[in-house]
Amino acid sequence: MNLLGAEKVRPAAGDIVVIIHGLATPLVLRGAPYAARMNVAANPNVALIVDLQNAGVSVRVCSQAMVGNKIRPDQVTSGAAINDSALTTLASLQLRGFALTPD
């Protein structure tokens, strides 16, 4: 978002989608489940997720990765949408004209 802003690009809400999957999946845990799992006081990622959402970014998490990481839907931080699978979501978005920016 910062780099787009530096180029004076202002995407509309929903034009940018972040899909959390794989080993990164626990970052979408609510505070208490994250703290218990990671043995820390709080989930520092929640503030970033809120900031992204406030900037119009759609934050999604792969339900298949949730199963693999033993994360229940009620443990996911509010605002992170649960999708059936990252692979399906990626394919669907690309078919609708979204560009994939791999990590």
Residue pairs with C-beta under 8 A, 6 or more apart in sequence:
1 16
1 52
1 55
1 57
4 10
4 11
11 56
12 56
13 56
14 56
14 58
15 56
16 56
16 57
16 58
17 57
17 58
17 59
17 60
17 89
17 93
17 98
18 52
18 57
18 58
18 59
18 60
19 60
19 61
19 62
19 83
19 86
19 89
19 90
20 27
20 28
20 59
20 60
20 61
20 62
20 65
20 80
20 86
21 61
21 62
21 64
21 65
21 86
22 62
22 65
22 86
25 61
25 62
25 65
25 66
25 68
25 69
25 71
26 34
26 37
26 38
26 69
26 71
27 34
27 43
27 45
28 45
28 49
28 59
28 61
28 71
28 76
28 77
28 80
29 37
29 43
29 71
29 75
29 76
29 77
30 43
30 46
30 75
30 76
30 77
30 78
31 42
31 43
31 46
31 77
33 71
33 75
34 40
34 42
34 43
34 45
34 46
35 41
35 42
35 43
43 77
46 77
49 59
49 77
49 79
49 80
50 79
52 59
53 59
53 79
58 81
59 79
59 80
59 81
60 80
60 81
60 82
60 83
60 89
61 76
61 80
61 81
61 82
61 83
62 83
62 84
62 85
62 86
62 89
63 73
63 82
63 83
63 84
63 85
64 84
64 85
64 86
65 86
66 72
66 73
66 76
66 82
73 82
76 82
83 89
90 100
93 100
94 100
